[in-house]
Each structure stands twice: as structure tokens, then as C-alpha cells.
Amino acid sequence: MENCRLGSHDMEGKEERHTYSPALQWNPEVKEYFSKAYGHDHFVRISESLLRPPLYSCVRVNALKTTRKAILQKLSSILQDTDFNKSHEMKSFQHMGTINADSDNSNRTGTMQRFHDIFDHVNTEDMEDLPEIEASGLNTTTWLDRDLRLESTNLDHKDLFCCKLPGMEHVIVIRGSGPFKIGYDAGSGKALKEVIVSRKCAEAVLRGADVFVPGVLACSAHVEKGDMVAVSVAVERPDLAGGWMVGITRGTILSGAETDAYYVERHGWYIGQGIALLSRAGIFRETHGIAIQMVNRVYTLPPFHGVLKGEIFLQNLPSIITALVLDPKPGERILDMCAAPGGKTTAIAMLMEDKGEVIAVDRSHNKVEDIHNLTQEMGLTCVHAYKLDALKAVKPVDSSDAECSSLSTASENIKDNVRDEEQPTSISNGEDQRFLNHSQPAVRNLQDKANGSKPLIASRYTSRADERKVARKMRNGPGRGQNLGGRFQQSKGFKRDSFDRVLLDAPCSALGLRPRLFAGEETLESLRGNGRYQRRMFDQAVQLARSGGIIVYSTCTINPGENEALVRYALDTYKFLALEPQYPKIGGPGLVGGLDVFNGRFYE
């Protein structure tokens, strides 16, 4: 199976097993496609970069509740008091080399220079209340020294940076470091107990998160609260049927011996050490919460779970840039077509100073609820979230003038009528209390009457399974997203030419998210399917933007078929559209020309 390997390690046996040297798996045809699109060498560099997290975290300041100066003070204090600094003082850390380190220096220098072109070191003007912070910044050489050499140690408030680009004054950057080689034993030569986490969990850990309960797949026997554990990753591997599988079921016990069936699984996928906050039994019994608090990491980035909630929002830099490229103005009407989880929606609203109207839609009730909760947390009032499939965003011509209709009133009427007509009947049978529910036929009859159809005659028989189901509902309620009305409106679509600006952050293959530890699930057909889906969404966006309006299309993938090909489709299909330069722009130019691979079977 094709792969690209990060780093070069000559260690054998146990030492090799206890390193972070991941191999990114690709579908062979997808790899050939990308290699021809980008060029082989460029694609190899892309693959290696995908295995590493960005060595910085971006937070967006909520200017409606606080100021950048106040947040800088709070973050400086938090970073000083947490284990973020202490983890860099661990003497067991050694900086790991990277493949072709000498030839890669020019790329790193350019990257750091671009970083300093965008971000300013925090100075005493920003932090006049913290006199212990020096005003001098770090030059590119110092950055390279601290990033590549062993003396990359104590991280303190000097790693807070402010953005220099106009419009991005509300963005603060906290720099991390890595990769590091972490010793596997507890310092006494005794091997640690082991924990294996899922790939998705590991990707979050590499970005600075702790290990949460749902992410744990397996661990050693007798893990107790307070134990130091070694954390590795289970990544999909080829199976006999030609697909991919993890091969570890949740709850598996690890012995750590070479005879362990899962011994080989951890080779090169060791991401650090942590302290167990729960015993083994607690980890697999609980449904949420932190299971392992990471203390030694391959990549060190500050955790922001629950930090300054409502005052800052942790967000990837490209997502922040996307909202700025849209350039929303106060008083405008903006549509965010695929808004969940709401990061870009709230960024747009803040750029509008919470003046105007931001319509955020998603087809999932639970995701709409997440958007609503985030806007409430950030204190925004101009955002209105609706449940709507983006493929049906344009209201049919024969629809009523009302763009959104709530089901809550209708559901309340149905409930009242049901309550008046027939209540569940309780039958006592010794200690067994069962409920016979006849309300469902009543609801169906009311709905049939509303539709003008003849109601069906409902049977009075109720199975024991239905009785148990009704009893559970009466005890626990309808469940999240299963109520008839809910507090969120379901949109029927929007009138054509009714928005000043439209953001289409389309669902995609997500092959540009970092870190990404596995990419083999994507095939050429799935990539082409994503492109067709996105074009249908873009067709809706074009109809909703007014004449002279702005449409911003964004993805988080490296697939040209979902990026450049969409731009080509838009300009060829809609002659009245014009491609505008974006500001701010970070990154290089897009791809041009065509691509014919696999003897004409695939053309882009």
C-alpha cells in the first residue's frame, strides 16, 4: 500500500516501536492523481506536512465582551500557570529530526518569514500592565533555532503574537513547538502501562487536546487513577477484503508483551505520555469527560478546552481568513449555507459588529442547536439559525411568502388535542406497571385531518415492545432533536437575489486538515462525487446572491476537483460571474490547465 513516511529513524526493535514516525496511507489511484496534479516532489511535501499539526494556535477575541489587551493579560497568566510551560522543561525530551532537514531549511525560513509578515510579537504597548514582558520580538533566525535545535525549551508569554494585517487585530496566535522524542519509561527504567486511542482522538491530541473518554480504544489491565500511561494510536490498516480496518475493539486489554496480538499496531505511532484521571473500569464505563491528561507530547500546543469561554474562540487560521475574505459590512444580509458548527458564522457577525442579519443554515437539527448555543455563548443577536438542506436553499416559486415556518405551534396543538382525547391507560399487575399508549393513532388521525385525508381506524392492541418504548419516553423525554417542534425553525428556503453576500463553506473530502493520520478511505469516485455535490450547492448560492453581491467558496481539501475545478465550472456556467482577488491572501497560486490520468478514465 502506498505511503509517505515522516522522518527517518534507524532504531530497531523496541526503540523503533516507541517513536512517532507515522506513515500516511493513500489509495494508490488517488496518490497517482495528486502526484500528477501537483508534481511528485510537491505532493510528497504535502503528504509529510499533513502528518504534522500547525505549530501555532489561533484564537479570535470576542470584541463584544472584552478587549484584546485584556485577553492577552489573561492568556499570559494562564500559560504561565499551566503545564504548557512545564512540559518543555522535561529533560527526557529530545528534538526529532525531519527528512532532508538541510534542504528543508529554506522552506522553513520562508514559512517563518511569512509568519512574521503577518504576526507581531506582543509588545509593551499591548501589555503595559505586565512590565515583566520584554518589548523585543524574535527574529527569523531565533525562531529557526528554537524550532530545530535541542534548546527549544521554556515557552512562556513570549509566544503570544498579535496580527498585523488590517482587519485581523482581533486574532491572537500562540506558538507551539515540536516534534519531540519522548522516552517510553517512567524514568526508572520500568515500562509504562499503555493506552491506545482512535485516530480522530490522536489528531486532536496532536493539536493540544487531552484524551477524552470516547477516544480510548484499549488499555493495559489494572490502570488506576493517577497512573502515568503511554499513549499510542490505532490507525486503519489494509484488510483481507481490500478495504481498511482498525482491528482493535473498544475495551481491549493490552499486555505489552511481544506476543500481544496488537503489539505491532503501535509501531511508530507513539504520541506521548499522560496521567490517567479515571481507572480502566471508569474509562470504559463513563460516556464523557477527560480520561487521560497529557503531560509529555510529541507536539506541544496549549489546550484551550473551556478556557475563557465566551471571550475567545479557538479557530484555524484559514477559517478566520475565510470570514475576512467575505468582507461583511454592518447592516448587510449574509447567508452561511453550511454553517455548523458556527465558527465562521460568529466571525462574520463580529465583523458586522452584530448589526444586520446573518442567516445560518444546516440540515441537522443537532448542528443547528450547536450554532444557536455558540451564538448565545458569544452574545450575538444578529444570527438566526434554521434547519435547511443547502441543496434546497432557494425557495420554490409557488411557496408562500414566509421564508421560515415553525412547527412548534402545530405540535403544541396536536399535543393538546391528544391530551384531551385520550390519555395513556395504566394497568397494575402486581409490581409491574405498564402503560398502554393510544396517543399515536390520535396524532396520526389529527395529521390526516389536517391533510384532508380520511383517518385510519387504529387498532387498540399495543405490543409489549411499544409499551416499554412509551414508558421510556415518559421517563426520559423525547430525546435531543426528536421533539415535534423544537425551538429551531425549519426553513422553506429563501427568495432569489435576497442576500448581499453568501458563504459556501462546502462539505468536502477534508484532505487539507492537519494533522491527518489516514487518507486511504478516499477513492477517485468519492472525490468526483464530492465535486458534483458541491456544484449543486454552488448553483443554489448563485441564485441567492443579489446582483453585485459576493459569493465566497471555501473548502478544507487539497483536491483540485473540489477547488480549482469548481472555479472553472462557475466561470464557464455563469458568464456574469467574475473572479475577484481575495484579501487577505495567504498561500500560493492555484493550479491551472487540465489533467488526464488513467488513459482518459479521469479528466479534470
C-alpha positions in Angstrom: 0.0 0.0 0.0 1.3 3.5 -0.9 2.5 5.7 1.9 4.7 8.7 2.7 6.8 8.5 5.8 7.6 11.4 8.1 11.1 11.4 9.5 13.9 8.9 9.3 14.6 6.6 12.1 17.3 3.9 12.2 16.2 2.5 15.5 15.2 -1.1 15.5 13.0 -3.3 17.8 11.6 -1.6 20.9 13.1 1.8 20.2 11.5 2.0 16.8 8.2 0.9 18.2 8.2 3.8 20.7 8.6 6.7 18.3 6.4 8.9 16.3 7.2 8.1 12.7 3.7 7.9 11.0 3.1 6.7 7.5 0.2 8.4 5.6 -1.8 5.8 3.7 -3.3 6.8 0.3 -5.4 5.0 -2.2 -2.9 4.2 -5.0 -5.1 5.8 -7.7 -5.6 8.9 -5.6 -1.9 9.2 -4.9 -1.2 9.0 -8.6 -3.8 11.6 -9.4 -2.4 14.1 -6.8 1.2 13.4 -7.9 0.3 14.3 -11.5 -1.7 17.3 -10.4 0.9 18.8 -8.1 4.1 17.1 -9.2 5.6 14.2 -7.4 8.0 16.1 -5.2 5.4 18.7 -4.2 2.9 16.1 -3.3 5.5 14.3 -1.1 6.0 17.5 0.8 2.2 18.0 1.1 1.9 14.4 2.5 4.6 15.0 5.0 3.0 18.3 6.1 -0.4 16.6 6.6 1.1 14.4 9.3 2.2 17.4 11.4 -0.1 19.8 13.2 0.4 23.5 12.6 2.9 24.8 15.2 0.6 27.6 16.3 -2.9 28.0 17.6 -5.2 30.9 16.7 -7.8 32.4 19.0 -10.4 35.0 18.0 -11.2 37.7 20.6 -14.9 38.4 21.2 -14.8 42.1 20.9 -18.4 42.4 22.1 -17.4 41.2 25.6 -13.8 42.1 26.1 -10.7 43.6 24.5 -7.5 42.2 23.0 -5.5 43.7 25.8 -7.5 42.0 28.5 -7.3 38.7 26.7 -3.5 39.0 26.3 -3.2 39.5 30.0 -5.4 36.5 30.8 -3.7 34.2 28.3 -0.3 35.2 29.6 -1.3 34.3 33.1 -2.9 31.0 32.0 0.1 29.9 30.0 2.4 30.7 32.9 0.3 28.7 35.4 -0.5 25.6 33.4 1.6 22.7 32.4 2.1 24.2 28.9 5.5 25.7 30.1 6.4 22.8 32.4 6.1 20.2 29.6 9.0 22.0 27.8 11.2 21.5 30.8 11.1 17.7 30.7 14.7 16.6 30.3 13.6 13.4 28.6 12.6 15.5 25.5 14.9 15.4 22.5 14.1 17.2 19.3 13.4 14.8 16.4 15.0 15.4 13.0 12.9 15.7 9.8 13.5 14.2 6.5 16.1 16.1 4.4 16.5 18.7 7.2 19.2 20.6 5.4 17.3 21.0 2.1 14.2 21.9 4.1 15.7 24.9 5.9 14.9 27.2 3.0 11.3 26.2 3.1 11.2 26.7 6.9 12.9 30.1 6.6 10.3 31.2 4.1 7.5 29.9 6.3 8.8 31.7 9.4 9.3 34.9 7.4 5.7 34.8 6.1 4.6 34.2 9.7 6.4 37.4 10.9 5.0 39.3 7.9 1.6 38.5 9.4 2.0 38.4 13.1 3.7 40.8 15.5 5.3 39.8 18.8 3.3 41.1 21.8 5.0 44.3 23.0 4.7 46.6 26.0 2.1 48.8 24.3 -0.3 45.8 24.3 0.8 44.6 27.7 1.6 47.7 29.7 0.2 46.2 32.8 2.7 43.3 32.6 6.1 45.0 32.9 8.0 41.7 33.1 7.3 41.1 29.4 10.1 42.3 27.1 9.3 44.5 24.2 11.7 42.9 21.8 10.5 40.4 19.3 12.1 37.3 17.9 13.9 37.3 14.6 13.6 34.6 12.0 17.0 33.1 13.0 15.9 32.8 16.6 12.7 31.1 15.5 14.6 28.6 13.5 17.0 27.9 16.4 14.1 27.3 18.8 12.2 25.2 16.3 15.1 22.9 15.1 17.6 22.7 18.0 17.6 21.0 21.4 17.4 24.2 23.3 13.8 24.6 22.3 12.7 24.7 26.0 10.7 27.1 28.1 7.6 28.5 26.4 6.1 31.5 28.2 4.2 34.7 27.3 6.8 35.5 24.7 5.0 33.0 22.4 1.9 35.3 22.2 1.6 37.1 19.0 -0.8 39.7 17.6 -1.8 40.0 14.0 -0.5 42.9 11.9 -2.9 42.6 9.0 -5.7 45.1 8.8 -9.0 43.6 9.9 -7.2 40.9 12.0 -6.4 42.9 15.1 -8.8 40.6 17.0 -6.6 37.5 16.3 -4.0 36.2 18.8 -1.6 33.5 18.0 0.1 31.1 20.5 3.1 29.4 19.1 3.9 25.7 19.9 6.8 23.5 19.2 7.9 20.0 18.1 8.3 17.3 17.2 9.9 15.8 20.2 11.2 12.3 21.0 9.7 11.2 24.3 11.2 8.5 26.5 8.9 5.5 26.9 9.7 4.5 30.5 8.7 6.4 33.7 12.2 7.5 34.4 13.1 4.4 36.4 13.6 2.0 33.5 10.2 0.5 34.2 7.8 0.3 31.2 4.6 2.3 31.5 1.1 1.0 31.2 -0.4 1.6 27.7 -3.4 3.3 26.3 -4.4 3.1 22.6 -6.6 5.9 21.2 -8.6 6.3 18.0 -7.1 8.2 15.1 -9.6 11.1 15.4 -8.7 11.4 19.1 -4.9 11.3 18.3 -5.3 14.1 15.7 -6.9 16.3 18.4 -4.2 15.4 20.9 -1.6 16.5 18.4 -3.3 19.8 18.3 -3.1 20.2 22.1 -6.2 18.4 23.4 -6.3 15.9 26.2 -7.7 12.3 25.7 -11.4 12.2 26.2 -13.3 9.0 27.2 -14.9 8.2 23.8 -11.4 8.3 22.2 -9.9 5.4 24.2 -10.0 2.1 22.4 -7.8 -0.1 24.6 -5.5 0.0 27.7 -3.5 -2.2 29.9 -5.1 -4.1 32.7 -5.1 -2.5 36.2 -4.8 1.0 35.0 -5.7 3.1 38.1 -6.4 6.8 38.6 -3.2 8.7 38.8 -1.1 6.2 36.8 1.3 7.5 34.2 0.4 5.9 30.8 2.0 5.7 27.4 -0.4 6.8 24.6 -0.3 5.4 21.1 -2.6 5.5 18.1 -4.6 2.8 16.3 -4.7 3.7 12.6 -6.6 1.9 9.8 -4.7 -0.8 8.0 -5.5 -2.9 4.9 -7.7 -5.8 5.5 -8.1 -9.1 3.5 -11.2 -7.8 1.6 -9.2 -4.9 0.1 -10.7 -2.3 2.5 -9.5 -0.7 5.7 -10.0 -1.6 9.3 -8.7 -0.6 12.8 -8.5 -4.1 14.2 -9.0 -3.0 17.8 -12.4 -3.1 19.5 -13.1 -0.7 22.4 -12.3 -2.3 25.7 -9.4 -4.5 24.5 -6.8 -5.4 27.2 -3.2 -4.8 26.3 -0.5 -7.0 27.7 2.5 -5.1 26.4 4.4 -8.3 25.6 5.7 -9.1 22.1 3.2 -11.9 22.0 0.4 -9.4 22.3 -1.8 -9.6 19.1 -1.7 -5.8 19.0 2.0 -5.3 19.7 2.9 -4.4 16.1 -0.1 -2.0 15.8 1.8 0.7 17.8 5.0 0.8 15.8 5.8 4.4 15.0 2.5 5.7 16.5 3.6 6.8 20.0 2.3 10.3 20.7 3.2 10.9 24.3 2.5 10.3 28.0 -0.4 11.3 30.2 -1.9 10.8 33.7 -5.0 8.7 33.9 -7.8 10.6 35.5 -10.0 7.5 35.6 -9.4 3.8 36.3 -9.7 1.4 33.4 -13.2 0.5 34.6 -14.1 4.2 34.7 -12.8 4.9 31.3 -15.0 2.2 29.7 -18.0 2.9 31.9 -18.2 6.7 31.5 -19.6 8.3 28.4 -17.9 11.7 28.5 -15.1 13.6 30.3 -11.3 13.6 30.2 -9.7 10.1 30.5 -6.0 11.0 30.1 -4.4 14.4 30.9 -1.4 14.6 28.5 1.8 15.8 30.1 4.5 14.9 27.6 3.7 15.4 24.0 5.3 14.9 20.6 4.0 18.3 19.6 3.4 20.9 22.3 0.4 23.2 21.8 -1.6 24.8 24.5 -5.0 23.2 25.3 -8.0 25.5 25.2 -10.8 23.3 26.3 -13.1 25.5 28.5 -10.6 28.4 28.5 -12.1 31.9 28.7 -15.4 30.5 27.4 -17.4 33.2 25.5 -14.4 35.6 25.4 -12.3 33.8 22.9 -12.9 31.2 20.2 -10.2 28.7 19.0 -10.3 28.7 15.3 -8.0 27.6 12.4 -6.3 30.5 10.6 -7.9 29.5 7.2 -11.3 29.7 8.7 -10.6 33.2 10.1 -9.3 34.3 6.7 -12.4 33.0 5.0 -14.7 35.3 7.0 -12.4 38.2 6.3 -12.4 37.5 2.5 -16.2 37.6 2.6 -15.8 41.2 4.0 -19.2 41.6 5.5 -20.5 45.1 6.4 -22.7 46.2 9.2 -26.4 46.2 8.1 -26.0 43.7 5.4 -27.9 40.4 5.0 -25.5 37.4 4.9 -26.1 33.7 4.3 -23.9 31.0 5.6 -25.0 27.9 3.7 -23.3 25.1 5.6 -22.8 26.9 8.9 -22.1 24.2 11.5 -20.5 24.3 14.0 -20.8 28.1 13.7 -17.2 29.3 13.9 -17.3 31.3 10.6 -20.9 32.4 11.4 -19.9 34.1 14.6 -16.7 35.5 12.9 -19.0 37.1 10.3 -21.3 38.5 12.9 -18.5 40.1 14.8 -17.0 41.7 11.7 -20.5 43.2 11.2 -20.4 44.5 14.8 -23.6 42.4 15.4 -25.5 44.8 13.1 -27.5 43.4 10.2 -28.6 39.8 9.7 -26.7 36.6 9.4 -28.7 33.6 8.3 -27.0 30.3 9.3 -28.4 27.0 8.0 -27.6 23.4 8.3 -29.7 20.3 7.6 -29.0 18.7 11.0 -31.2 19.7 13.9 -28.4 19.0 16.4 -25.9 21.1 14.5 -28.4 23.9 14.3 -28.7 23.7 18.1 -24.8 23.8 18.3 -24.8 27.0 16.2 -27.5 28.5 18.4 -25.6 27.6 21.6 -22.4 29.1 20.3 -24.1 32.4 19.3 -25.7 32.6 22.7 -22.3 32.0 24.4 -20.7 34.7 22.3 -23.5 37.2 23.0 -24.5 37.7 19.3 -28.1 38.8 18.4 -27.9 39.2 14.6 -27.5 35.5 13.9 -30.6 33.4 13.1 -30.1 29.6 12.7 -32.5 27.4 10.7 -32.7 23.8 9.7 -32.4 23.6 6.0 -30.7 21.4 3.4 -28.4 23.7 1.4 -29.5 21.9 -1.8 -33.0 23.3 -1.2 -31.9 26.8 -0.2 -33.8 28.5 -3.0 -37.5 28.8 -2.2 -39.7 27.3 -4.9 -41.6 30.0 -6.9 -45.0 28.7 -5.6 -44.1 28.8 -1.9 -45.7 31.2 0.5 -44.0 34.5 1.2 -43.0 33.3 4.7 -39.4 32.1 4.5 -39.4 30.2 7.7 -42.2 28.3 9.5 -42.0 26.9 13.0 -43.6 23.6 13.8 -43.8 24.3 17.5 -47.3 25.8 17.4 -48.7 23.0 15.4 -47.1 20.4 17.6 -48.5 22.0 20.7 -52.0 21.9 19.2 -51.5 18.3 18.4 -50.3 17.5 21.9 -53.2 19.4 23.5 -55.8 17.5 21.3 -54.1 14.2 22.1 -54.2 15.1 25.8 -57.9 15.9 25.6 -58.9 12.9 23.5 -57.1 10.1 25.2 -54.6 9.6 28.0 -52.4 6.6 28.4 -54.1 3.9 30.5 -52.3 2.5 33.5 -52.7 -1.2 34.2 -51.5 -2.5 37.5 -50.2 -6.1 37.5 -48.6 -6.8 40.9 -45.3 -4.8 40.9 -45.3 -4.5 37.1 -46.7 -1.1 36.0 -47.2 -0.9 32.2 -48.7 1.8 30.0 -51.0 1.3 27.1 -50.5 4.3 24.8 -53.3 5.2 22.4 -52.0 8.7 21.6 -50.0 7.7 18.5 -53.2 6.9 16.5 -54.7 10.1 17.7 -51.7 12.1 16.4 -51.9 10.3 13.1 -55.7 11.0 12.8 -55.1 14.7 13.6 -52.4 14.8 11.0 -54.6 13.1 8.5 -57.4 15.5 9.2 -55.0 18.4 8.6 -54.0 16.9 5.3 -57.7 16.4 4.2 -57.4 12.7 4.1 -59.6 10.1 5.7 -58.3 8.9 9.1 -57.4 5.3 9.5 -59.1 3.2 12.2 -56.4 2.4 14.7 -56.1 -0.9 16.5 -56.5 -0.9 20.2 -53.8 -3.6 20.5 -50.4 -2.4 21.8 -47.4 -4.7 21.8 -45.3 -5.1 24.9 -42.3 -3.6 23.0 -44.4 -0.5 22.3 -45.4 -0.3 25.9 -41.8 -0.3 27.0 -40.9 2.3 24.4 -43.6 4.6 25.6 -42.6 4.1 29.2 -39.0 5.1 28.4 -40.2 8.2 26.6 -42.4 9.2 29.6 -39.4 8.8 31.9 -36.7 10.3 29.7 -38.5 12.7 27.4 -38.4 12.7 23.6 -34.7 13.0 23.2 -32.5 15.6 21.6 -33.8 16.6 18.1 -36.8 14.2 18.3 -39.4 16.6 19.5 -42.2 17.6 17.1 -41.5 21.3 17.1 -38.4 22.3 19.0 -37.1 25.8 19.4 -35.5 26.0 16.0 -37.3 26.9 12.9 -37.3 24.8 9.7 -36.8 27.0 6.7 -38.7 26.5 3.4 -35.9 28.3 1.6 -35.1 31.9 0.6 -36.1 34.2 -2.2 -33.7 34.7 -5.1 -31.4 37.7 -5.0 -32.1 38.2 -1.3 -28.6 38.2 0.2 -25.7 40.7 -0.1 -23.1 38.1 0.5 -23.1 34.3 0.5 -20.6 32.0 2.1 -20.5 28.4 0.9 -18.0 26.5 3.0 -18.9 23.3 1.3 -18.7 19.8 2.7 -15.6 18.2 1.2 -13.1 15.4 1.5 -11.2 17.3 4.2 -7.8 16.2 2.9 -6.2 19.5 3.9 -6.9 19.3 7.6 -3.8 19.0 9.7 -2.8 16.7 11.3 -4.3 13.9 9.2 -3.1 10.5 10.0 -5.0 8.5 7.4 -6.3 9.2 3.9 -6.8 5.8 2.4 -10.6 5.9 2.6 -10.9 8.4 -0.3 -11.2 7.0 -3.8 -11.3 8.7 -7.2 -15.1 8.1 -7.3 -15.7 9.6 -3.9 -13.6 12.7 -4.8 -15.7 13.1 -8.0 -18.9 12.7 -6.0 -17.8 15.5 -3.7 -17.3 17.7 -6.7 -20.7 17.0 -8.1 -22.3 17.7 -4.7 -20.5 21.0 -4.3 -21.6 22.2 -7.8 -25.2 21.6 -6.9 -24.7 23.7 -3.8 -23.0 26.4 -5.8 -25.9 26.6 -8.2 -28.1 27.5 -5.2 -25.7 30.1 -3.9 -25.6 31.9 -7.3 -29.4 32.3 -7.3 -29.5 33.6 -3.7 -26.8 36.4 -4.1 -28.1 39.7 -5.4 -26.7 41.4 -8.4 -23.4 42.9 -7.5 -23.2 40.6 -4.4 -20.3 38.4 -3.3 -20.0 34.6 -3.1 -17.1 33.1 -1.2 -16.5 29.4 -1.8 -14.1 27.6 0.6 -13.1 24.0 1.4 -10.5 22.3 3.6 -9.1 19.9 1.0 -6.2 19.7 -1.4 -8.3 18.0 -4.1 -8.2 20.2 -7.3 -11.5 18.7 -8.3 -13.2 20.3 -5.3 -11.3 23.6 -5.6 -9.9 24.8 -9.0 -12.4 22.6 -10.9 -15.3 24.3 -9.1 -14.0 27.8 -10.0 -13.7 26.7 -13.7 -17.3 25.3 -13.5 -18.6 28.6 -12.1 -17.0 30.8 -14.6 -18.0 28.6 -17.6 -21.6 28.1 -16.4 -22.4 31.6 -15.2 -20.9 34.2 -17.6 -22.0 37.1 -15.4 -19.7 36.0 -12.6 -16.2 37.5 -12.2 -13.3 36.0 -10.2 -12.1 38.6 -7.7 -8.7 38.7 -5.9 -9.0 37.8 -2.2 -7.8 39.8 0.7 -6.0 38.8 2.9 -4.3 36.1 0.9 -2.0 33.5 2.5 -0.6 30.8 0.3 0.4 30.3 -3.3 -1.5 30.4 -6.6 -3.9 27.7 -7.6 -3.4 25.1 -10.3 -4.2 25.8 -14.0 -4.7 23.7 -17.0 -6.2 20.2 -17.4 -5.3 16.7 -16.1 -5.8 13.5 -18.0 -4.9 10.3 -16.0 -5.5 6.6 -16.2 -5.7 6.5 -20.0 -8.6 9.0 -20.2 -10.7 7.4 -17.5 -10.2 10.5 -15.3 -10.1 14.0 -16.7 -10.0 17.2 -14.7 
